[in-house]
């Protein structure tokens, strides 16, 4: 009886289905689902997600602590400050990047590549993809790249890990091809592009400037290839004027994603409202190494970057700034905590502060290195170094016209460039300026420090650290990959070396 009933019901259902076949698709189509993605909207989201990726965990606690821009007395959050292993922090960037910004950028590329009239949008998306991947590979080394974000288009759910060498060479190729293909006569993203408003000429300069950054990253592992890409970037035309700087503008609301992640993420998780330097959740402060460098060189940027809480306001005068020692275990009293410098909440930690991705300060300093190597002869390394410093001073004006430092004469007189010095002496000066000028982009400062070794940092040797008292060379892979994509991860570890903080990646040669 039960079997008969089931067959009877099934017959009724089949009959019903056959009688409404012509309306089936219409009835079963969700009116709220978008069949074709809008590349403009998704590209906007990819820009926001690409920069709003665990800023506090990755930039401050990991990279910022390791390069001694930041310090904390706390242990759990002192992963970079004390060279400790905490899966929550080292996995965060990897786990968020792939399902959001990288996947979104791939959707944009797939939606645009068949239409020749969309070539500018396509090539801008390729440049953005290169920017995102270079950040990821510089943190972890070998990563999923050629197979990544292919689940929908190619049903690749477990992407292989590509070597960093392959990734870097392909990123440089992508930047070159995309820059050449950009055409001012064709339409672009317009206001959907939050960085350049779709300005094709500026994206071209950004692409070559990123090529300059990546090209120099190869200087130790492959000097000849490094020179090739550096000279190509220079010939293509890098960012030299502040008006061409790659800057993301933010607003203080109405939603949290509209806010600058530097200030929002850090103030939400550590430098909270009402703490006034005495009750920070994770005990974060600016490092003694960083503050001492600024004070010892009478660097006027210190008043833009830092402040000491006095009541409900921050005193930004040079004399009162005091950095917190890295590797500290003993907690200071609340009163003492309040005497240490923190990021200035009226500038770099302001919710609506602009965020610099790549500027003429960085490019001029990299050109100074190229000149010191003999790879660029149009200007002297001394002139380019001074241009880089002056550009950095003027770029403080992004936080408000009053913050722009228009006269660098006193600083350059007190801290003259040693044009007659050795190559290493020049590298030390150039990359100490990178260390200062790129403050808040901790990932990039960390990558550049690993390549150059400048400024010279004194490691800490906190009890229980996992690096034997040496500054980490990379972040460990996400622990979720060990269960989800274990075979491909195992192959990467076998090839690259132990999945540890001390394993050097391809370009990070001694």
Secondary structure, DSSP 8 states (H G I E B T S, - for coil): -HHHHHHHHHHHHHHHHHHTGGGHHHHTS-TTS-SS--HHHHHHHHHHHHHSSSIIIIIIIIIIHHTTSEEES-STT-HHHHT---HHHHTHHHHHHIIIIIHHHHHHHHHHTT-GGGHHHHHHHHHHHHHHHHHHHHHHSSEE-TTTT-HHHH---S--EE-HHHHHHHHHHHHHHHHHH--TTS---GGG-TTTTT-HHHHHHHHHHHHHHHHHHTTTT-HHHHHHHHHHHHHH----SGGG-EEE---S-SSGGGS-HHHHHHHHHTS-TT-TTS--TT-EEEBHHHHHHHHHTT-TTHHHHEEEEETTEEE--GGG---B-TT--S---HHHHTTS-EE-TTTTT-TT--EEEE-HHHHHHHHHHHHHTTS--SS-HHHHHHHHHHHHHHHGGGG-GGG-----HHHHHHT---TTS-HHHHHHHHHHHHHHHTTT-HHHHHHHHHHH--S-------TT-SSSSS--SS----THHHHHSHHHHHHHHHHH--SSTT---TT---
